[in-house]
Amino acid sequence: MKNRLLRAGLGVAAATLVLPLLTACGGDDEPTLVIYNAQHEPLLKALAPEFTKETGIEVELRNGKDLELSNQIVQEGKASPADIFLTENSPGMSQVEAAGLLDKLPADLVAPIPEQYRPRSGLWTGFVARSTVLVYNTDQTDEAAMPASLLDLAKPEWKGKIAFSPTGADFQAIVAAVLDLEGEAATKAWLEGIKANGKVYDGNNLVLEAVNSGEIEVGIVYHYYWERDHKESGDVSDHSSQYYFSNGDPGAFVSVSGAGILKSSDMKTEARKFIEFLVNEKGQQILADSYALEYPLNPAVQLEGVQKPFSELQPPAVNVSDLDAKKVVDLMTEVGFL
């Protein structure tokens, strides 16, 4: 076994959290499963203790952002202290996959997740998802006025009416889907169009607030921002609603959170048990019951109490391994978003 203390000394730029419940049950020399986690921290804080309770395997979460952690893993290479990488969106996972740093997952292990939410390579799996939506101010407009396609937001009639947060991994994953579906030239033209038409906000919650207050008419976000506020208080969702694109439009893109095991891990058996727990019914139900309101990808578990059930979504066919984070960053930099 590698000296895990030496590996851990390499560290990551992200915040480190050792779950108190987990560390209390073993000595200092007991191996710990190290997870680089770019998913929402509270989501994993709900899941990890249940995994430890069931298996006895301790877990350490090191939390950060998708591309922050994917770049960290690529830089660390074979010396990475991580055993598992979890992302919020799939482009960061694709980056690590392209670098050849992921271990192939057994087919039976990931079988509970439908094939369209797993890469053909078998090197990682999706576990939850979120749908792209438009939030719109119901005092200013209605569903009938929404565009037929996300691409239509680049047209002149939408000037001054749209909001988005381009610096975050959420929006960049949407751009990655547009790139995969429409090609580079069309994606660049769309980015230039929405830049001319739209207003940039620093975060999706600010987009939601701006739409709800009437500051702007429409915003591009994922469904769970509106759903969370609507469930909790309605403070920034009581004057807005969600519009779902259909018919495989790029605006109906479903972003998949990914889970993979690092080739360099010396705890592959334990890591596979974690992935198994993550995708099977018990783990998926924990995710569905959490604050996150993301869609579980195991069909045996449903997200209740949201505006549109997962089964009614009509997302485009996107190969999750083809969502190119680097090309997206290059394009968005060229256009002037980054």
Buried (B, 14 or more C-beta within 10 A) or exposed (E): EEEBEEBBEEEBEBEEBBBEBBBEEBEEEEBBBBBBBBBBBEBBBBBBBBBBEEBEBBBBBBBBBBBBBBBBBBEBEEEBBBBBBBBBBBBBBBBBBBEEBBBEBEEEBBBBBEEBBBBEBBBBBBBBBBBBBBBBBBEBBEEEEBBEBBBBBBEEEBEEBBBBBBBBBBBBBBBBBBBBBBEEEBBBBBBBBBBEBBBBBEBBBBBBBBBBEEBBBBBBBBBBBBBBBBBEEEEBBEBBBBBBBBEBBBBBBBBBBBBBBBBBBBBBEBBBBBBBBBBBEBBBBBBBBBEBBBBBBBEEBBBEEBBBEBEEBEBBEBEBBBBBBEBBBEBBEEBEBE
